[in-house]
Amino acid sequence: MKSLLLASFLFLLAEYSFAEEFTNYTITSDSQVNTLEGDLEAMGNVVIKSNSGNFEAYSDKLSFDKDDKSLKLIGNVYVKNLESEGIAIEEISGDELTIFTETGIFEFKSQNKNRVTAKIKF
């Protein structure tokens, strides 16, 4: 029964809404798991695109935490057209990106002496 329940939550393509403006996003990956609590985890060749704009993000793994109201992209993260607090980021790449979906604030990190690289418009 548990495997049947888990299998029903595995998706190859899923659509989620977050942030105050409820922008829709399409998430494509090799596998996805959605919990009964509303959290989502996507693994392998993750692509997330906004349905109403030109935001795109790529990573090895994505996790959405409903309670924490955060979206985390992990591993080989590359993002195009991210806007937050009056800053427009054309391109940014690094190892880990956390977007706090309620506020739109984001935090980009790199590890192993890699660096975060960004093209920004003010």
C-alpha positions in Angstrom: 0.0 0.0 0.0 2.8 2.4 0.9 4.6 1.8 -2.4 1.3 2.4 -4.3 0.8 5.7 -2.4 4.5 6.7 -3.1 4.1 5.7 -6.7 1.1 7.9 -7.1 3.2 10.9 -6.0 6.1 10.3 -8.4 5.8 12.7 -11.3 7.9 13.3 -14.4 6.3 16.8 -14.7 4.7 18.8 -12.0 3.4 22.4 -11.5 3.7 24.3 -8.3 2.7 27.8 -7.2 4.6 29.8 -4.6 5.3 33.4 -3.5 2.6 36.0 -2.9 1.9 36.6 -6.6 1.2 32.9 -7.1 3.4 32.6 -10.2 3.1 29.1 -11.7 6.3 27.1 -12.3 6.8 23.9 -14.3 9.3 21.5 -12.8 10.8 18.8 -15.0 13.2 16.2 -13.6 14.2 12.5 -13.8 12.1 11.8 -10.7 9.9 13.6 -8.2 8.4 12.8 -4.8 5.6 14.8 -3.2 4.8 14.2 0.5 1.4 14.3 2.2 2.6 17.5 4.0 3.0 19.3 0.7 6.8 19.2 0.3 8.3 18.3 -3.0 11.7 16.8 -4.0 12.9 16.5 -7.6 16.1 14.7 -8.5 18.2 14.5 -11.6 18.4 17.0 -14.5 16.0 19.4 -12.7 14.6 22.3 -14.8 12.2 24.8 -13.3 10.6 27.5 -15.5 8.0 30.1 -14.7 4.9 29.9 -16.9 4.3 33.7 -17.0 7.9 34.9 -17.5 11.4 34.0 -18.6 12.8 32.7 -15.2 14.7 29.4 -15.7 16.7 27.4 -13.3 18.7 24.2 -13.6 20.2 21.9 -10.9 20.9 18.4 -9.9 18.2 18.5 -7.1 15.3 20.7 -6.0 13.4 20.6 -2.7 10.4 22.7 -1.7 9.7 23.0 2.0 6.1 24.1 2.5 6.5 24.9 6.2 9.8 26.8 5.8 8.4 28.4 2.6 11.7 27.8 0.8 12.8 26.4 -2.5 16.3 24.9 -2.6 18.3 24.0 -5.7 21.4 21.9 -5.0 24.3 20.9 -7.3 25.4 22.6 -10.5 22.9 25.4 -10.1 22.4 27.8 -13.1 19.7 30.4 -13.1 18.5 32.9 -15.7 16.3 36.0 -15.1 15.9 36.0 -11.3 14.4 39.2 -9.9 14.3 40.1 -6.2 14.1 43.4 -4.2 14.8 45.6 -7.3 17.7 43.6 -8.5 17.5 41.8 -11.8 20.0 38.9 -12.2 20.5 37.9 -15.9 22.6 34.8 -15.0 23.9 33.3 -11.9 25.6 30.0 -11.1 26.9 28.2 -8.1 26.4 25.1 -5.9 23.3 25.9 -3.9 20.4 28.4 -4.2 17.7 28.9 -1.6 14.7 31.1 -2.5 12.5 32.1 0.4 9.2 32.0 -1.5 7.2 34.2 0.8 9.6 37.2 0.5 11.4 36.5 -2.8 14.7 36.9 -1.0 17.4 34.4 -2.1 20.8 33.1 -0.9 23.3 31.7 -3.3 26.3 29.6 -2.0 29.2 27.8 -3.4 31.4 25.1 -1.9 34.7 23.5 -2.5 36.4 26.8 -3.2 34.1 27.4 -6.2 32.7 30.9 -6.6 29.2 32.3 -7.3 29.2 34.1 -10.6 26.5 36.6 -11.4 25.5 39.1 -14.2 23.3 41.7 -12.5 21.2 44.8 -13.5 20.3 47.4 -10.9 
